[in-house]
């Protein structure tokens, strides 16, 4: 874990750097703990969520606390370019979401926008994490509302053209 992930002085800063995929993963876990403690709207965006810790028990438990502690109209929007490996990579989260699909809608970008899907986690009005160099996982985190708004705007443009994906159940004959 990077030193400013848990350092209270560093968390009072308005923004900082993410140094690697490991650092990003640690920050996602910490952000989910924040969301569980103070529920609010969230947005998760990535091409395929390969490097995310969504399958880890503590992250799924944080999602459960978030959903139980937030108002019914609060949502967590998930956007991906592809969900092809998602079920294999994050089975615990996929199983959890079966009960909460109405609160955690998953969207898939149109094919022509797939390369534009940013790696981004946003706790609206509080914190955002963004990977800018996907090969090594380097990026930025911020608490600046203006930056958070800009990043959400980028995702919103793609969400408006996306379609529902990752159904919570599969129908069989």
Backbone bond lengths (Angstrom), bond angles and torsions (degrees), N, CA, C in turn:
res aa  C-N    CA-C-N  psi(-1)  N-CA   C-N-CA  omega(-1)  CA-C   N-CA-C  phi
1 X - - - 1.445 - - 1.523 107.81 -
2 X 1.315 117.52 139.51 1.454 119.10 -179.80 1.523 109.45 -72.65
3 X 1.332 114.61 158.39 1.453 118.17 -172.25 1.514 113.57 -66.72
4 X 1.350 119.97 -30.50 1.453 118.55 -177.94 1.524 112.93 -91.61
5 X 1.327 118.73 5.97 1.448 120.74 174.17 1.520 110.91 -66.70
6 X 1.315 116.73 -39.74 1.462 120.50 -177.34 1.525 112.32 -113.79
7 X 1.303 118.34 -4.40 1.447 122.48 -179.73 1.532 109.50 -74.83
8 X 1.347 119.11 112.67 1.459 121.07 -177.78 1.520 113.35 -57.65
9 X 1.321 118.50 -35.30 1.461 120.24 179.23 1.525 110.56 -63.81
10 X 1.315 116.95 -41.24 1.461 120.37 179.99 1.521 110.79 -68.67
11 X 1.327 118.34 -34.49 1.453 121.11 -179.38 1.522 111.71 -70.03
12 X 1.331 118.45 -18.07 1.452 119.98 176.97 1.529 111.20 -79.83
13 X 1.333 117.48 -14.00 1.454 121.07 175.09 1.521 109.34 -64.50
14 X 1.330 115.24 161.87 1.455 120.58 -179.94 1.518 112.68 -84.85
15 X 1.345 117.09 -26.81 1.466 119.69 179.13 1.523 109.75 -159.97
16 X 1.320 113.86 166.98 1.451 119.42 179.78 1.515 110.35 -166.81
17 X 1.322 115.18 -174.93 1.466 121.14 -176.27 1.525 111.70 -103.11
18 X 1.315 114.26 151.52 1.459 123.06 170.42 1.519 104.90 -109.53
19 X 1.322 117.52 125.62 1.465 120.93 -169.09 1.520 115.77 -94.41
20 X 1.340 117.68 -20.08 1.469 119.37 -174.72 1.527 109.10 -165.91
21 X 1.324 115.93 173.29 1.458 119.91 175.46 1.526 110.76 -62.66
22 X 1.315 116.98 -36.61 1.472 120.39 177.95 1.524 110.56 -62.58
23 X 1.328 115.82 -44.89 1.457 121.49 177.54 1.532 110.04 -61.40
24 X 1.320 117.24 -44.40 1.466 121.54 178.28 1.532 110.18 -59.36
25 X 1.311 116.75 -47.80 1.465 121.57 -179.97 1.527 111.10 -59.04
26 X 1.326 116.95 -44.31 1.468 121.06 177.66 1.529 111.10 -61.70
27 X 1.317 116.04 -39.66 1.466 120.37 -179.58 1.529 111.66 -70.56
28 X 1.324 117.05 -35.18 1.468 119.96 175.50 1.532 108.83 -62.45
29 X 1.322 117.39 -45.70 1.466 120.85 178.33 1.527 111.05 -59.14
30 X 1.324 116.67 -44.20 1.469 120.71 179.15 1.533 110.82 -66.29
31 X 1.318 117.80 -39.94 1.466 121.50 178.24 1.528 110.71 -63.59
32 X 1.325 116.19 -38.68 1.463 119.12 178.60 1.527 110.79 -67.40
33 X 1.309 117.54 -34.62 1.468 119.88 174.95 1.531 109.85 -64.11
34 X 1.340 116.64 -39.00 1.473 120.77 175.08 1.522 110.57 -61.63
35 X 1.341 116.13 -45.68 1.466 120.87 -178.83 1.520 111.10 -62.80
36 X 1.329 117.06 -36.28 1.463 120.55 178.64 1.524 110.82 -66.99
37 X 1.332 116.07 -38.60 1.467 120.79 -178.64 1.527 112.21 -74.61
38 X 1.334 116.60 -36.02 1.465 122.12 -179.33 1.522 108.82 -133.92
39 X 1.330 117.82 81.10 1.468 120.85 -174.45 1.519 113.30 -62.35
40 X 1.307 114.76 142.37 1.451 123.05 176.43 1.514 108.43 -165.63
41 X 1.322 117.78 178.57 1.463 120.27 -179.86 1.528 111.23 -62.49
42 X 1.335 114.81 147.97 1.467 121.25 179.09 1.516 109.51 -137.06
43 X 1.323 114.39 155.70 1.458 122.08 172.02 1.515 107.85 -136.03
44 X 1.331 116.20 130.83 1.465 122.88 175.30 1.516 106.67 -121.45
45 X 1.310 115.83 133.21 1.457 120.35 -176.79 1.527 109.30 -142.97
46 X 1.324 115.98 135.23 1.461 120.73 176.79 1.528 108.03 -168.49
47 X 1.303 115.90 159.57 1.464 118.25 177.57 1.516 111.25 -65.12
48 X 1.358 117.92 -42.59 1.474 119.39 -178.02 1.532 113.87 -147.31
49 X 1.311 119.59 -1.99 1.470 125.03 177.86 1.527 113.80 62.30
50 X 1.308 117.65 24.19 1.461 121.92 -179.30 1.524 112.38 -59.62
51 X 1.321 118.30 -41.69 1.465 122.47 -173.12 1.532 113.99 -92.73
52 X 1.308 117.13 4.93 1.459 120.88 -177.18 1.529 110.41 -86.50
53 X 1.341 118.00 150.05 1.469 121.16 179.46 1.532 112.99 -90.52
54 X 1.326 117.90 33.58 1.465 121.23 -174.46 1.527 113.12 -63.15
55 X 1.306 117.88 -24.59 1.456 120.41 179.85 1.513 114.51 -85.71
56 X 1.319 117.85 -6.14 1.463 120.40 -179.14 1.529 110.62 -73.68
57 X 1.318 114.75 140.73 1.466 120.91 -175.82 1.532 112.37 -54.37
58 X 1.336 117.73 -45.28 1.475 119.38 -176.75 1.529 111.89 -66.89
59 X 1.314 117.85 -30.51 1.468 120.55 178.19 1.528 109.86 -72.56
60 X 1.317 117.27 -42.89 1.468 120.19 177.37 1.530 110.05 -64.10
61 X 1.328 117.21 -39.63 1.463 120.17 176.51 1.529 111.08 -63.77
62 X 1.328 117.31 -37.02 1.466 120.79 176.68 1.532 110.15 -65.45
63 X 1.330 117.66 -40.82 1.464 120.30 175.17 1.529 110.42 -59.93
64 X 1.318 117.24 -41.62 1.463 120.99 179.77 1.527 110.22 -62.79
65 X 1.327 117.32 -45.37 1.462 120.55 178.01 1.523 110.97 -63.99
66 X 1.331 116.21 -39.28 1.470 120.65 177.55 1.525 110.80 -59.39
67 X 1.331 116.80 -49.64 1.462 120.18 -175.47 1.530 110.88 -68.03
68 X 1.323 118.16 -36.81 1.461 120.95 179.91 1.528 112.11 -73.39
69 X 1.325 116.70 -28.76 1.454 120.48 -177.00 1.513 115.10 -93.45
70 X 1.320 117.52 -6.38 1.465 119.43 -176.56 1.525 111.04 -103.90
71 X 1.310 114.78 159.75 1.465 120.72 177.98 1.528 110.01 -66.15
72 X 1.312 116.49 155.07 1.468 121.51 -175.85 1.516 114.01 -58.91
73 X 1.313 117.28 -30.44 1.473 119.62 -177.80 1.534 112.95 -82.33
74 X 1.317 117.70 -9.03 1.466 121.87 179.00 1.521 109.11 -72.45
75 X 1.335 116.11 134.03 1.462 121.48 -177.30 1.533 110.72 -126.72
76 X 1.306 113.82 158.28 1.461 122.70 168.59 1.518 105.72 -120.67
77 X 1.316 117.27 107.20 1.460 121.75 179.40 1.522 109.31 -87.64
78 X 1.322 115.40 131.12 1.460 122.00 -179.75 1.520 107.23 -116.86
79 X 1.335 116.22 126.11 1.464 122.32 -179.43 1.515 109.29 -122.72
80 X 1.328 116.53 130.80 1.467 121.29 176.52 1.521 109.14 -137.12
81 X 1.312 115.19 155.53 1.462 120.47 171.74 1.520 109.06 -77.83
82 X 1.348 115.94 -31.71 1.459 121.40 -179.63 1.522 109.37 -154.53
83 X 1.319 115.41 141.09 1.458 121.35 175.62 1.532 110.70 -109.29
84 X 1.323 117.35 18.30 1.462 121.24 -174.03 1.531 113.21 -54.09
85 X 1.315 119.86 -48.34 1.457 121.69 -178.13 1.513 114.01 -99.95
86 X 1.314 117.66 3.51 1.460 122.63 -172.53 1.532 112.25 -61.25
87 X 1.318 117.27 -44.83 1.471 120.51 -177.20 1.524 110.80 -63.93
88 X 1.325 117.37 -38.45 1.470 120.72 177.96 1.529 111.80 -71.68
89 X 1.312 116.90 -37.37 1.459 121.49 -176.19 1.531 112.65 -76.47
90 X 1.318 117.40 -36.02 1.469 121.51 -173.17 1.539 111.99 -130.48
91 X 1.329 118.74 54.96 1.475 119.99 -175.33 1.529 113.76 -62.03
92 X 1.312 118.31 -34.84 1.470 121.02 -179.51 1.530 110.12 -63.91
93 X 1.344 116.85 -43.83 1.458 121.09 179.90 1.529 110.52 -67.48
94 X 1.326 117.11 -42.54 1.466 121.72 179.48 1.525 109.48 -60.13
95 X 1.318 117.63 -42.39 1.460 121.65 178.48 1.528 110.38 -65.33
96 X 1.327 117.85 -43.04 1.465 121.37 177.63 1.528 110.56 -59.77
97 X 1.323 116.51 -42.62 1.458 120.94 -175.01 1.525 113.28 -66.21
98 X 1.315 118.68 -19.71 1.465 120.85 179.83 1.523 111.74 -53.43
99 X 1.328 116.74 -37.55 1.468 120.73 178.61 1.525 113.37 -81.47
100 X 1.317 116.52 -20.60 1.466 120.02 -170.39 1.525 113.67 -120.63
101 X 1.319 118.56 20.90 1.469 121.44 -178.06 1.528 112.12 -59.44
102 X 1.315 117.07 -29.44 1.466 120.20 178.30 1.532 111.93 -69.84
103 X 1.326 117.61 -20.34 1.466 122.39 178.44 1.523 112.31 -102.56
104 X 1.344 115.92 -16.48 1.463 121.39 -177.11 1.537 108.26 -130.08
105 X 1.331 116.32 74.62 1.465 118.74 179.57 1.530 110.83 -72.15
106 X 1.323 114.91 139.03 1.466 121.21 177.31 1.523 108.69 -108.83
107 X 1.319 115.38 135.21 1.458 122.49 -177.30 1.519 109.14 -125.03
108 X 1.313 115.26 149.45 1.468 120.50 175.61 1.516 108.11 -119.78
109 X 1.325 115.05 133.35 1.461 120.10 -179.06 1.524 110.25 -70.68
110 X 1.327 116.94 154.88 1.459 118.11 172.02 1.532 109.02 -65.48
111 X 1.302 116.04 153.50 1.460 121.17 -175.09 1.533 112.37 -55.40
112 X 1.324 117.13 -38.45 1.473 119.64 -177.59 1.533 113.00 -69.85
113 X 1.327 117.58 -14.27 1.474 121.00 177.88 1.531 112.61 -108.33
114 X 1.318 117.30 4.55 1.468 120.94 -175.43 1.524 112.86 -56.38
115 X 1.307 117.77 -40.86 1.471 119.99 -179.01 1.528 112.29 -75.40
116 X 1.331 117.55 -10.48 1.467 121.70 179.40 1.525 113.09 -91.53
117 X 1.322 117.66 -7.55 1.469 120.47 -178.16 1.528 109.06 -69.79
118 X 1.340 116.91 116.01 1.469 118.99 -178.53 1.523 112.14 -80.39
119 X 1.323 116.32 156.87 1.458 122.02 170.96 1.522 106.35 -88.84
120 X 1.332 114.58 109.41 1.454 119.50 -167.49 1.522 110.66 -153.85
121 X 1.320 116.39 135.97 1.460 122.64 169.11 1.514 106.48 -123.88
122 X 1.328 116.42 128.65 1.459 120.16 -179.96 1.518 109.67 -128.52
123 X 1.316 115.53 122.44 1.457 122.24 165.08 1.532 103.09 -95.57
124 X 1.303 116.71 100.98 1.461 122.35 -169.38 1.521 112.31 -45.95
125 X 1.316 115.95 131.49 1.464 124.99 177.47 1.525 115.00 65.63
126 X 1.360 117.48 7.24 1.467 118.10 -178.41 1.511 114.37 -128.09
127 X 1.324 117.36 -46.38 1.455 120.24 -172.58 1.519 109.45 -159.82
128 X 1.323 115.42 143.30 1.465 120.34 173.54 1.522 108.99 -140.27
129 X 1.330 115.04 142.02 1.462 123.34 175.55 1.520 106.82 -119.43
130 X 1.331 116.99 134.83 1.459 119.54 179.49 1.520 110.57 -141.84
131 X 1.319 115.83 128.51 1.459 121.25 174.71 1.522 107.50 -90.74
132 X 1.325 115.68 125.14 1.465 121.55 -179.43 1.521 112.68 -104.31
133 X 1.338 116.49 -21.99 1.463 122.08 178.47 1.525 108.40 -121.18
134 X 1.341 117.25 89.30 1.466 120.20 -172.49 1.528 115.46 -65.74
135 X 1.295 118.80 -21.96 1.465 119.09 179.02 1.526 112.12 -67.54
136 X 1.318 117.16 -35.11 1.467 120.86 -177.41 1.530 113.43 -117.14
137 X 1.332 117.78 -7.21 1.455 120.95 177.33 1.510 115.70 81.95
138 X 1.314 117.71 16.59 1.473 119.26 178.61 1.520 110.28 -82.05
139 X 1.327 113.84 146.71 1.452 118.38 -179.94 1.506 112.21 -171.22
140 X 1.323 114.95 -152.13 1.453 122.06 -176.28 1.517 110.22 -135.05
141 X 1.324 115.55 153.74 1.453 121.83 166.61 1.515 106.61 -123.67
142 X 1.312 116.83 150.76 1.457 119.81 -179.21 1.522 111.06 -150.53
143 X 1.327 113.05 154.61 1.463 121.92 171.49 1.533 109.53 -116.88
144 X 1.314 116.66 4.64 1.465 122.73 -178.02 1.530 109.57 -73.69
145 X 1.330 118.39 114.60 1.466 121.09 -177.28 1.534 113.71 -57.96
146 X 1.326 117.69 -33.86 1.463 119.91 179.85 1.530 111.15 -66.90
147 X 1.322 116.53 -42.96 1.468 120.91 178.25 1.517 110.12 -66.65
148 X 1.327 116.35 -44.00 1.460 120.44 178.31 1.529 109.81 -58.15
149 X 1.299 117.25 -43.54 1.465 121.68 178.53 1.524 112.24 -61.84
150 X 1.329 116.89 -41.91 1.468 120.62 177.82 1.526 110.89 -62.75
151 X 1.328 116.30 -45.50 1.470 120.70 -179.30 1.525 110.79 -63.91
152 X 1.330 116.71 -41.52 1.461 119.75 177.68 1.524 111.36 -64.46
153 X 1.317 116.17 -35.18 1.464 120.43 177.68 1.516 111.83 -61.36
154 X 1.336 116.81 -39.97 1.464 120.75 177.37 1.522 111.34 -61.45
155 X 1.331 116.01 -43.52 1.459 120.45 179.90 1.522 110.29 -68.88
156 X 1.323 116.94 -39.45 1.461 120.84 -178.16 1.531 111.67 -60.26
157 X 1.319 117.46 -38.50 1.464 121.02 177.81 1.523 110.37 -58.36
158 X 1.325 116.77 -41.33 1.469 120.97 179.58 1.523 110.24 -74.42
159 X 1.331 117.29 -41.56 1.469 120.89 179.46 1.533 111.69 -58.09
160 X 1.323 117.22 -37.16 1.459 120.53 -179.34 1.524 112.48 -63.18
161 X 1.315 116.99 -24.59 1.464 120.91 -179.59 1.530 112.38 -105.48
162 X 1.317 116.65 1.28 1.465 120.20 -176.68 1.527 111.01 -84.53
163 X 1.330 114.76 171.77 1.465 120.48 176.35 1.530 108.66 -127.27
164 X 1.332 115.17 161.06 1.461 120.62 179.01 1.521 109.65 -61.43
165 X 1.322 115.07 144.91 1.466 120.61 -178.84 1.519 109.16 -148.03
166 X 1.313 116.00 173.67 1.459 124.38 178.17 1.530 111.78 49.94
167 X 1.335 116.33 64.36 1.469 118.71 179.93 1.527 110.42 -59.58
168 X 1.341 117.00 144.46 1.468 120.22 -177.28 1.524 113.13 -69.85
169 X 1.309 116.75 -22.74 1.462 120.35 177.16 1.517 108.84 -134.28
170 X 1.308 115.59 156.58 1.458 120.25 175.04 1.519 108.32 -115.98
171 X 1.312 115.07 137.64 1.457 119.78 179.64 1.513 109.23 -90.98
172 X 1.287 116.43 134.49 1.456 120.60 178.43 1.517 109.87 -125.02
173 X 1.286 116.10 160.01 1.468 120.22 178.42 1.498 110.74 -100.07
